[in-house]
Amino acid sequence: MSPFGGKRYSSTSEAAASAQPIGPAEPPEAELVARFRDRIRLFAMRRLGDAAAAEDVAQETLRRVVEAMRAGRVARLEALPGFVFQTAMHVCLHGRRSAAREARAFARLHDGSDAETESPDALAELVGAERRAAVRAALGRLALADRELLGLFFYERLDTAEVARRLGATPAALRVRKHRALQRLAAALGEEP
């Protein structure tokens, strides 16, 4: 059984054979959200240990599920709980991998211990040093609020809840501010956001 209710099937053919087609009784989006949002948040909270990240997972999972239903990729209503569970699991894994990559990248920038600089290749050392200098210069061109926000997330490695407490903002507002600050940093570096 999946944590979202419904039977887990060992194969798609088994699921298709035991389910009824989705017809006019398809649940509206509001009913879908009401039915699964809290379950997804609890599932994500247990996996990630961060309430703000769990809320992000719930929103992204529901967005993907609604999109899949609109595109007709969910053929049977009885398969919906399993589909929601699998989607939530994939979103959690993707979020975890992204956060780890992001943390490693900023740690290398902060520590100056880029893998390329450890090689004896002089060109790699030069490129690594130039890249770090370019990022530092781009950070210097950002507004003070953006530098402070990025510093709390990536230099001090604080989670969203702690940054929200320090800055007196909601976690949802901070996620938007962080995203926009990273876009401005990419623009200052001359890269596509």
DAMO-V922251 format. One line per field, one symbol per residue. ss: DSSP state (H for helix, E for strand, C for the rest). phi: phi as a letter, one per 40 degrees, with the letter a starting at -180 (. if undefined). Layout:
ss: ???
phi: ???
This chain:
ss: CCCCCCCCCCCHHHHHHHCCECCCCCCCHHHHHHHHHHHHHHHHHHHHCCHHHHHHHHHHHHHHHHHHHHCCCCCEHHHHHHHHHHHHHHHHHHHHHHHHHHHHHHHHHHHCCCHHHHCCCHHHHHHHHHHHHHHHHHHHHCCHHHHHHHHHHHHCCCCHHHHHHHHCCCHHHHHHHHHHHHHHHHHHCCCCC
phi: .cccggccbcacccccccbcccbccdcccccccccbdcccccdccccbgbcccccccccccccccccccccgcbcbcccddccccccccccccccccccccccccccccccgbdcccccccccccccccccccccccccccccdcccccccccbccfccdcccccccgbcdcccccccdccccccccccgbcc
